[in-house]
Amino acid sequence: MMDLSQKVVLITGASSGIGEALAVALARHHCRLLLVARRGDVLNALADRLRPDADDVDVFVGDVVDADQCAAAVEKAVAKWGRIDVAILSAGLGIYRRVHEFEPAEAARMIQVNVNGVVNCVGALLPVMIRQQSGVIVGLSSLAAHFVSPVSAAYAASKAAVSTFLEGIGRGVGKYGIHVLTVEPGYIRTPMTRNNKKLPFIIEADDCAARIIRGIRRKRTLLRFPWQMMLLIRLTRIVPRILMRWVVQRKAGRIVMR
Ligand SMILES: NC(=O)c1ccc[n+]([C@@H]2O[C@H](COP(=O)([O-])OP(=O)(O)OC[C@H]3O[C@@H](n4cnc5c(N)ncnc54)[C@H](OP(=O)(O)O)[C@@H]3O)[C@@H](O)[C@H]2O)c1
């Protein structure tokens, strides 16, 4: 298993939720962390909290939709520590809307953050990792990539794009010593899901982070969890369509995410 001590880890979306939980857990592994997100005050407060455990911590305030800012974040890590061992791309938006409330500009922004954000970061990371002949790229997709409801149409489309993009990149980088891990979780308790009281098989963010770290250390290429949610998604493919439509429509009325 990969030893993470003193490894240089860049985390986008580190100011909240899964990214933050990963930063906390990786600090305990004594990593060198570059925390990336738009809210500098939140990142700086987190960096102060992590300093006693981490080997080193720095922050980069930026928007992943801007390719130049992604390149600058990667440059900052390389200038400071000489390399990037692991990059975790967790920055994302999860906006669910009922069809009569659909807002195309909002959906387009979410797709930009979720898809272009990952594409921009991978674009900035590849030359560095190819030069190093090593590196791990971890992308946060979702089980939503495999199950779409009326409220999650744009979100699910963005995550299907992320999974497909990472799968393709992953197939081409092995010869450079680079490894790609696609993570497809079910519901995780984070600020993204806080408006929903009853999400099935929800997992705590620190449990999610522990599973991702295990996946990185074991060089996994795909993580899907929890198994109960996977089973539910498989069942939706075999239950009669008419029953499924009824379930989805009832659920669509209740799910509201930010
Ligand atoms: N929670 C779930 O149930 C769940 C399930 C499956 C997959 N996921 C995926 O896991 C990832 C993390 O989700 P989460 O639940 O941890 O969400 P979260 O708590 O809302 O955190 C999202 C993070 O993304 C950052 N971010 C958003 N837009 C950004 C931008 N344009 N540029 C840079 N950073 C940006 C936010 O920081 P700033 O606001 O400071 O920029 C924040 O740190 C997302 O990709 C999400 O789709 C979540």
Ligand as a Chemical Component Dictionary entry (heavy atoms), coordinates in Angstrom:
data_LIG
# 
_chem_comp.id                   LIG 
_chem_comp.type                 NON-POLYMER 
_chem_comp.pdbx_formal_charge   0 
_chem_comp.three_letter_code    LIG 
# 
loop_
_chem_comp_atom.comp_id 
_chem_comp_atom.atom_id 
_chem_comp_atom.alt_atom_id 
_chem_comp_atom.type_symbol 
_chem_comp_atom.charge 
_chem_comp_atom.model_Cartn_x 
_chem_comp_atom.model_Cartn_y 
_chem_comp_atom.model_Cartn_z 
_chem_comp_atom.pdbx_ordinal 
LIG N1  N1  N 0  -22.486 15.288 -0.877 1  
LIG C1  C1  C 0  -22.898 14.296 -1.654 2  
LIG O1  O1  O 0  -23.930 13.624 -1.384 3  
LIG C2  C2  C 0  -22.087 13.916 -2.881 4  
LIG C3  C3  C 0  -22.358 12.671 -3.457 5  
LIG C4  C4  C 0  -21.639 12.297 -4.580 6  
LIG C5  C5  C 0  -20.682 13.130 -5.116 7  
LIG N2  N2  N 1  -20.448 14.341 -4.535 8  
LIG C6  C6  C 0  -19.446 15.210 -5.149 9  
LIG O2  O2  O 0  -18.391 15.414 -4.231 10 
LIG C7  C7  C 0  -17.811 16.700 -4.438 11 
LIG C8  C8  C 0  -17.786 17.465 -3.132 12 
LIG O3  O3  O 0  -19.122 17.629 -2.688 13 
LIG P1  P1  P 0  -19.472 18.083 -1.198 14 
LIG O4  O4  O 0  -20.688 17.338 -0.808 15 
LIG O5  O5  O -1 -18.254 18.046 -0.382 16 
LIG O6  O6  O 0  -19.930 19.599 -1.482 17 
LIG P2  P2  P 0  -19.746 20.934 -0.632 18 
LIG O7  O7  O 0  -19.674 20.639 0.813  19 
LIG O8  O8  O 0  -20.786 21.861 -1.127 20 
LIG O9  O9  O 0  -18.306 21.445 -1.117 21 
LIG C9  C9  C 0  -18.090 21.851 -2.428 22 
LIG C10 C10 C 0  -16.703 22.426 -2.518 23 
LIG O10 O10 O 0  -16.471 22.859 -3.859 24 
LIG C11 C11 C 0  -15.922 24.173 -3.827 25 
LIG N3  N3  N 0  -16.279 24.859 -5.045 26 
LIG C12 C12 C 0  -17.512 25.058 -5.566 27 
LIG N4  N4  N 0  -17.441 25.744 -6.707 28 
LIG C13 C13 C 0  -16.120 26.012 -6.913 29 
LIG C14 C14 C 0  -15.407 26.685 -7.917 30 
LIG N5  N5  N 0  -16.031 27.256 -8.964 31 
LIG N6  N6  N 0  -14.057 26.767 -7.825 32 
LIG C15 C15 C 0  -13.417 26.216 -6.770 33 
LIG N7  N7  N 0  -14.033 25.528 -5.794 34 
LIG C16 C16 C 0  -15.385 25.447 -5.859 35 
LIG C17 C17 C 0  -16.520 24.810 -2.572 36 
LIG O11 O11 O 0  -15.679 25.832 -2.058 37 
LIG P3  P3  P 0  -15.888 27.410 -2.247 38 
LIG O12 O12 O 0  -17.355 27.692 -2.156 39 
LIG O13 O13 O 0  -15.073 27.981 -1.121 40 
LIG O14 O14 O 0  -15.307 27.689 -3.589 41 
LIG C18 C18 C 0  -16.485 23.625 -1.611 42 
LIG O15 O15 O 0  -15.219 23.531 -1.009 43 
LIG C19 C19 C 0  -18.647 17.387 -5.516 44 
LIG O16 O16 O 0  -18.011 17.225 -6.758 45 
LIG C20 C20 C 0  -19.961 16.591 -5.480 46 
LIG O17 O17 O 0  -20.646 16.653 -6.695 47 
LIG C21 C21 C 0  -21.124 14.760 -3.416 48 
# 
loop_
_chem_comp_bond.comp_id 
_chem_comp_bond.atom_id_1 
_chem_comp_bond.atom_id_2 
_chem_comp_bond.value_order 
_chem_comp_bond.pdbx_ordinal 
LIG N1  C1  SING 1  
LIG C1  O1  DOUB 2  
LIG C1  C2  SING 3  
LIG C2  C3  SING 4  
LIG C2  C21 DOUB 5  
LIG C3  C4  DOUB 6  
LIG C4  C5  SING 7  
LIG C5  N2  DOUB 8  
LIG N2  C6  SING 9  
LIG N2  C21 SING 10 
LIG C6  O2  SING 11 
LIG C6  C20 SING 12 
LIG O2  C7  SING 13 
LIG C7  C8  SING 14 
LIG C7  C19 SING 15 
LIG C8  O3  SING 16 
LIG O3  P1  SING 17 
LIG P1  O4  DOUB 18 
LIG P1  O5  SING 19 
LIG P1  O6  SING 20 
LIG O6  P2  SING 21 
LIG P2  O7  DOUB 22 
LIG P2  O8  SING 23 
LIG P2  O9  SING 24 
LIG O9  C9  SING 25 
LIG C9  C10 SING 26 
LIG C10 O10 SING 27 
LIG C10 C18 SING 28 
LIG O10 C11 SING 29 
LIG C11 N3  SING 30 
LIG C11 C17 SING 31 
LIG N3  C12 SING 32 
LIG N3  C16 SING 33 
LIG C12 N4  DOUB 34 
LIG N4  C13 SING 35 
LIG C13 C14 SING 36 
LIG C13 C16 DOUB 37 
LIG C14 N5  SING 38 
LIG C14 N6  DOUB 39 
LIG N6  C15 SING 40 
LIG C15 N7  DOUB 41 
LIG N7  C16 SING 42 
LIG C17 O11 SING 43 
LIG C17 C18 SING 44 
LIG O11 P3  SING 45 
LIG P3  O12 DOUB 46 
LIG P3  O13 SING 47 
LIG P3  O14 SING 48 
LIG C18 O15 SING 49 
LIG C19 O16 SING 50 
LIG C19 C20 SING 51 
LIG C20 O17 SING 52 
# 
